Amino acid sequence: MSVIKEMVHRRVPQIFGLYLGGSWAAIQYVDWLVNRYGLSSYLTDIAQVTLVSLIPTVLLLAYFHGAPNRQKWGRLEKIGIPVNALITAGLLFFLFSGKSLDAASQTVTIEDEYGKQMKRSIPTENARRRLALFAFDNQSKNNDLDWLQHGISFALFYDLSQNMFLDLWSSEWLQDRVEAAGFSNGVNIPFALKQKIARDMHLDFVITGNYQSDGENLQLDSEIYQTKLGKKIAGASFRGDNYVDLIDSVAIFIKNNVDLPEQSRINAVDLPLSEILTSNADAFENYAKGRFANNFRKDYATAQQLFEKAVADDPTFASALWDLSGVYLNNGQEVQGKTVLEKAMKHHYKLPERNQFYLKSFYYFVNQEIDKQFALLKMWTELYPQDVNAHLNYGSALNQRNNFDGAIKQWQIAADLDPEKQYILHNIGFIQFKKGDFESALASYRRYAEAYPNEYRSFYKLGDMYEDLGDFAAAKSNFEKALLLEPGGVAAKIALARVSLNTGNPVIAGEMYADALASCTSLIDSTNVLDGIMRFYQYKGQVRKALDIHKKRLALLKRSTNPLSFNIEYQILGIEPFVEAQDFDGATKILANTKNELPESLKKLVAFGELRVFLRQKDIPRAEAALVDVIAGIDLYKREELRHFVQYARGIIAEAKGKPDSALAAFQSRIEMEPWREIHVSTNLDIVRCYRKLGKFVDADQLVKKLLKIAPHSPGLQMEMGHLAAARGDNSLAITHFERALEIWADAEPDFRDAILAREMLGKLRPTS
């Protein structure tokens, strides 16, 4: 009997054919179940692998047991079938171990900002697709169309944001990484760089493209690449004279080619871009140009003009109204800003849901409804558990309320979602540091350094931590490692200069700061170096020189920071260099000008700066009045992380009133609020001073010993040790400490207050001839 006849007799082809047909039907059924009920897409793959890998078993059974007459089980099938089963199980384990088999969606109960509970179906992690939307390249040779490069990316981001199964990074959000690679405008980027950025961020797909125009119609070409291998998945061309409709077509093309589960289309909101953005071509162009001016060029005046044109062309353009309100508010135009913001809220329905969270959060903050903003941020993380920014914003809100554990939890989720955002892990370490959990903070930094041994920031943060703990050898070692990894790294050079200063080598520190300044290639680097040089001059008692450096830094910061942030962060909260130089007129003038520029609702923030001035002037009545406004601001905006400053002010006020016991309690309370301050030199010097005034010399000595390990060359510490020795009657030791302080202040300005006081104390303590 021939082989073929034997096979037919044993019914092998018939059984195998039935198996293939049944397998195909089974796979189709599983695939239908997955898509219909939102089950894990891996179930279809598991069915395919299982059915294919069991083919040897089917063939064995067919060959030995397919004939009409019943046959005994032989050795081959007794061994072969279990082996095949084991191989199948091993293959399934190898291929799908660690894969989530959860459903594509899950139902959660959430609570909105009004306390109303609702049930929502949200995608699970394995069902989401993460996309990098890079700028499109202008191949039209028409520079007037350059605005479309980022305009297309942003519009796609908006359009695709309607789909909860997509996590998106627009060209604006990718700009930091792109700019770091040398592409300041974020355009004409090599594909290899796009792939690297997407791979580092663990994104699934790279969306890229280009466009050209014949003067009447625009041709828009788009490609989708699988990130891991750089394989092109799909490409398409679209042609027409309506830019918005063309971009809408690209969005549909993307959604159809990034392996979204069928569940993502069931009851999915998918409005055309003209409905959620604008149908007005002129409005779209002006808005896209405005975003580029605002987000890339930091040209806020031009951005305002362009946004105004956009909303004039389309008064219902919610996104443009929102951005225009932000520009107005940043420029101190509160009435206009709030008016436009109300219009944006009126048309918020035009925005994709996740964008509505951003708008509402901004709205509640501007209108000082902080509890509603907090509830909204929490709801955001529940609806979009894979949204990195949702967890970052909620974590920041928790941190502001001094809920350190909650902040760490949210930021850890964000770090797990986007491992490339290394600063998140560093923030976690800093929060552990703020809690006073120094070992955990060090462990966090060490783990990150082990995971990313070629990342200079890993060792920079470790060095920073060791420096705070007073382990200068370990700090220097880590800063040097950071510098080796980034030879031109300005941050590491600044840190090494700081270590030299803290270990008693001011000459070397000065040379290092000069080298760091010469290495600067960006505005950010320059401002950071100038900040270090300012503190260097303050250390040496050259406070007016330090103020001059600070003013240069302010001039640079003003170029790169929006007006509102500049006024609050650097004019109000950064008033200290003026106070240190006792330039009270200059400080008062800056605070007055800043107050005039701030929106009415934020004018009381000036009290934070005024309080510092009044405390240094020992103007207690005005300090107490300013303190009332500071407390009101903290209460209003729930900024508990600033509450420690209230205790500092209360301590200084009590001390000025001759109540060192009350002052001591306030300063100690400051450390209870922020445990990390137990290693903060100036905070502890306030406590030492109170111990001295209360005659608690033993307590003072214990604290001084701890501070000497952290800041052995601090002139302020030497001064306080001199006062402490003099209070005990140990004039010889007091003289030694005052002389050490004056050695550090050898080049101090003639009217530097602390150096004058040290010389006066030496005059009193030295024996007269």
PAVEX-510107 format. One record per residue (C-alpha): y, x, z; residue in one letter. Coordinates in steps of 0.2 Angstrom, whole numbers, plus 5000, padded with zeros to 4 digits. Layout:
N
YXZA...
//
This chain:
769
500050005000M501750074995S503050115008V504149965002I502749845002K502249905020E504049875026M504049705018V502349665026H503049715043R504649615040R505749765043V507049725030P507049535035Q507249575053I508549715050F509549595038G509549455051L510049585065Y511549645054L512049465050G511849415068G512849565074S514249525062W514349355068A514249415086A515649535083I516749405075Q516449285089Y516849415102V518449455092D518849275092W518649265111L519749415114V521149345103N520949165108R520949195127Y521849365128G520349465134L520349655133S520349715115S519049845121Y517749705122L517649705103T517449885102D516049885115I515149745105A515249855090Q514650015098V513249925107T512549835092L512649985081V511850105093S510349985096L509849985078I508450115081P507749985094T507849845081V506949955068L505550005080L505249825086L505249765068A504049905062Y502749895076F502949715080H503649625065G501949595056A501149425057P499749475068N500149525086R500049715090Q499949815106K501349915112W501250095107G501850255115R503250275103L504150115106E503750125125K504750285125I505950265111G506650095116I507150155134P507850315127V508850215115N509450105128A509950255139L510850335125I511750175121T512250165140A512850345140G513850315124L514650165131L515050265147F515750405137F516850305126L517450175138F517450255155S519250235162G519750105149K520449945156S519349795153L520649675160D521249525150A522749555138A523749445149S523849385167Q524649245177T525949295190V526949195202T528749255203I530349205212E532049205203D533749255210E533949075217Y532349075226G531448965214K529549005211Q528748995194M527149045186K527249165170R525949245159S526249425156I525349565146P524149685155T524349865153E523049895140N523749755129A525449835128R526049955114R527350085117R528450125102L529750265099A531150195088L532050345081F533650345070A533450305052F533950445040D535450405028N534850465010Q536150365001S537450515000K538650385006N539350435023N540150265026D538350205029L538050325043D538250195056W536650115051L535650265057Q535750215075H536150035071G534450005063I533550085078S534549975090F534349815080A532549845079L532449875098F533349705101Y532249615089D530649685095L531149655113S530749475111Q528849525112N528249555130M526749655123F527949795116L528749935127D530150015117L531250165117W532750155105S533650315098S534950295111E533650305125W532850455117L534450545114Q534350655130D532650735123R533350745105V534950825110E534050955121A533151005105A534751035096G535150875087F536750815096S536950655085N535050615085G534850605066V533850695053N532550745065I530950835059P529450725061F528550865072A529950845085L529850655084K527950665087Q528150795101K529350685110I528350525108A526750625113R527650695129D528150515133M526450455130H527050325117L525750255105D526750245089F528250335081V529350215070I530450305058T531250285041G532650305029N533850205018Y534850215002Q536050104993S536550074975D538150004980G537549824980E535849824988N535149925002L533349995001Q532550015018L530950115020D530050115036S528450205042E527350185057I526350345063Y525050355077Q525750475089T524250575095K523650635077L525250605068G524250495056K525250375045K524650195049I525750095037A527350105027G528449975018A530049955008S531249815009F532749784998R534249664999G536049645002D535949575020N535649715033Y535249605047V533849515037D533149675031L533049745048I532149575053D530849615040S530549785046V530249715064A528949595057I528149735048F528049835064I527349695074K525949665061N525449855061N525349915079V523749835084D524449695094L523149565101P523249395094E523749335111Q525449415108S525849285094R525249135104I526749045111N527849205108A529649185106V530149265089D531849215083L532649305068P533849445072L535249345066S535049225080E534849345094I536149475088L537349415074T537249345057S538949415053N538849575043A540549635048D540249605066A538549695066F539449845057E540849855070N539649835084Y538449975079A539950095076K540650045093G538950085102R538950255093F540650295099A540250235117N538550305119N538550465109F540350515107R541050455124K542550395114D542950235124Y544550195116A543750185099T542250095106A543449955113Q544349935097Q542649915087L541949795100F543549685100E543349675081K541449625082A541849485094V543349425084A542149415069D540749325079D541449245096P539649205101T539049385099F538249405117A537849585116S539549635109A540449535122L539349615136W539749795130D541549745128L541649685146S540949845152G542249945142V543649835149Y542949855167L542750045165N544550055160N545149955175G545549795165Q544649685177E545349515171V544949545153Q543249615158G542749475169K543449345156T542349425142V540849445154L540949255157E540849225138K539349345137A538449245151M538949085142K537949145126H536649245136H535249135128Y535549235112K534849385121L532949435122P532349395140E532249575146R534049605140N534549455150Q534049545165F535149685162Y536649565158L536349465174K536149615185S537849675179F538549505181Y538049485199Y538649665203F540349635195V540449465205N539849545221Q538349435222E537249585228I535849485235D535549385219K535649555210Q534249625221F533149465219A533349475200L532849665200L531249625209K530849475197M531149595183W529749715189T528549565191E528849505173L528949675165Y527749785176P527749915162Q529649925160D530150095167V531950045169N531449895179A530649995192H531950125192L533349995194N532349905208Y531950075216G533750125216S534249965224A532949985238L533550165241N535350105243Q534749985256R533850135265N532150065261N531450235257F529650185256D529950045244G531050155233A529650285233I528350155228K529450085213Q529850265207W528050315208Q527650165197I528950225185A528350405185A526550345181D527250235167L528250375159D527650555165P528950635154E530250565166K530050715177Q531650685187Y530850525194I529550635203L530950745209H531850595215N530250545225I530250715233G532050695237F531750525246I530350605256Q531650745260F532950615265K531650535277K531450705285G529650715279D529850895273F528050935271E527750785259S529250825249A528651005247L526950945242A527650825229S528650965221Y527151085222R525950955214R527250935200Y527351125198A525451135196E525350995184A526851065173Y526751255176P527851285160N529251165166E530751265174Y531351115184R529651115194S530051285201F531951245202Y531651095214K530351195224L531651335226G533051205231D531851135244M531451305252Y533251345252E533751195262D532351235274L533051415276G531551505268D532651605256F531351725250A530251575244A531851495237A532251655227K530451675221S530451505213N532151515206F531651675197E530151585190K531251455184A532351575176L530851665167L530351495160L532151465154E532951635152P534751565148G534551425161G536151395170V535451295184A534351435190A535751565189K536851455200I535451435212A535151625213L536951655216A536951525230R535451615238V536351785237S537851705246L536751625260N535951795263T537551885265G537851955248N539451875242P539852015229V538151995220I538451805221A540151825213G539351925199E537951795196M539251655195Y540251745182A538651775172D538151595174A539851535167L539651655152A537951575149S538651395147C538351305131T538651135136S539951025146L538650985159I538251165162D540051215163S540451075176T538951135187N539451315187V541251275191L540651175206D539651325212G541151435210I542251315219M541051315234R540951505233F542851515235Y542751395249Q541451495258Y542651645257K544151555264G545051545247Q545251355247V546751345236R545851445223K544351335225A545551185222L546151265206D544351275200I543951095205H545451035194K544751135179K543051045183R543950875184L544750905167A542950935159L542150785168L543550665162K543050705144R541150655147S541250515160T541850335158N543550305167P542750195181L541350315186S542650465185F543850375197N542450325209I541350475209E542550615207Y544250555212Q543850455227I542150525233L542550695227G544250715236I543550845248E544250995239P546050935241F545650895259V544951075262E546451155254A547551035265Q548450975249D548750805257F550150765245D548950805230G547550695238A548750555242T549450555224K547650555216I547050415227L548650315223A548450335205N546550295206T546950135215K548150075202N546850105188E545350025198L544949835195P545649725209E543949695217S543549885218L545249945225K544649955243K543450085238L544950205239V544750185258A543250315257F544450445250G545850395262E544750405277L544350585273R546150625272V546650535288F545250615298L545750795293R547650755297Q547050675314K547950525309D546850415320I547750245318P547650255299R545950325299A545350175310E546150055297A545350145283A543650135292L543749945292V543849945273D542450065272V541249965282I541749805272A541349895256G539649955262I539249775269D539849695253L538849805241Y537349835253K537550025251R536650065267E536450245261E538350275264L538250205282R538050375289H539850415284F540350275296V539550365310Q540350535305Y542050455305A541750365322R541250535329G542850625323I543950485329I543050475346A543250665348E545050655343A545250535357K544450655370G542850565371K541550695367P540150595374D540450445362S540750575348A539050655351L538150485351A538950445334A538450615326F536650595333Q536550425326S537050495309R535450595309I534450445314E535050355299M534750505288E533350615296P533550755283W535250795292R534250875306E534351035294I536150995288H537251135295V538951045296S538150885304T537350995317N538951095320L539750935325D538450905338I538451085344V540351065347R540150905357C538750995367Y540051135371R541351015376K540150915387L539551085395G537751055389K537551245384F535651245384V535551105371D536951195361A535951355362D534351275356Q535251195341L536151355337V534451445336K533851325323K535351335313L535251525312L533651505303K534451395290I536151475288A536151645296P537751695287H538751535289S540551575295P540651405302G539151435313L539851605318Q541451525324M540551395334E539451525342M541051615347G541751465355H540151435364L540051605371A541951595376A541651435385A540251525395R541351665399G540451795388D541951865380N541052015372S539851905363L541251785358A542151925350I540651985340T540451815333H542251785329F542351965320E540751915310R541651755304A543251855299L542151985290E541551845279I543351785277W544051955274A544851895258D545351725264A547051655260E548351705273P548651525279D546751485279F546651385295R544951435302D545351625299A546951605309I546051515323L544751655324A546151785325R547051685338E545351685348M545151865347L546951895353G546551795368K544851875372L545152055369R545752145384P547552205384T547952385387S
//
